[in-house]
Amino acid sequence: MEKEKYIAYVGTYTHGSSIGIRLYDVNVEEGTLSERKVVPVNNSSYVVKSKNGKYLYSIADEGVAVFEIKPDGDLELINKVGIDGMRGCYLCVDDSGKYLFVAGYHDGKITAVHTHQDGRLGQVFDGVFHKGVGSVAERNFRPHVSCVKTTPEGKYVCAVDNGIDQVKIYRVDYTYGKLKLVDIIRGPLESAPRMIRFSRDGKYAYILYELTHEIEVYKYSVENDQPQFDKIQTITTQGKKEEDICAASGMEITKSGKYLFVSNAGVNTVVAYEIDPATGMLTQAFRTKVDSDYPKMLAIYPDEKHYLTVNNTSNDIVSYTINYEKGFSLQNGAPVKVDKPNCIYILKLEE
């Protein structure tokens, strides 16, 4: 039986030798990456594939760059679409494949772009600028949308605002192409929510707070056509003896839904939590001090036996082997050097 093949797309800021998206062949069994090539695009700070898997969308200075994914995983630029605002920082495709949502950190905007039936991008159909005053002076008291994520049933999109300590929930009007604010999750002052993830069964939501280095766990449901978020747990991402500055940065859930991983900049650690399938609550499984600086994002290999960190300051990507039974992880091989990596997306190639 032929092994499944995977490719990793690493988005980078345009700096030094980094001029775009780096392509890596993924060895899942060994938990390693082998660089194949670089595809030029300005400041590719986030990438995501289309719902049909034929295209890769990338943040770019011009808005969003659209690439056709070739059978071997190579990329061919199709076009670039403007988003009527400043350069975005995060992308999300809804489950219907009709819309692409863009988070705007610099201008505090959530933008919705129409997606054609074949996966190509159309025009912007709606955009909302967040308003309000934040609580952290260093962030200029302004809205900064750092993440957008659709809810499991697809009716709503969550816009995480790192600047005003809120997660705004919008209903997506698929008939008229509009976003309507229906709820707000208000985080603690000076908490700086960074991203949101939903459990694989769609029953729970996890919000990561950058400056309080915590995860809030919510039970999620839709009642009377309204989204319901009921908080059930708050858990720290920082160890008891870690006194350095901690900025919770990346968060991902394994494909099986059994574990949630978080990376912490400052203290430079990765923490894995076991997810209770009955309650959605988290229990720490292990904590690892990583030998790199500013693990901004992370990814879990498809076999869930390895993970990697994308390290924005030390300019590298480092893989780790996991021992769940004994509760630790160890660095696996030498770091992969890359200037200003910011995100990673691992894609299974179709036969």
Disulfide bonds with the S-S distance in Angstrom:
none
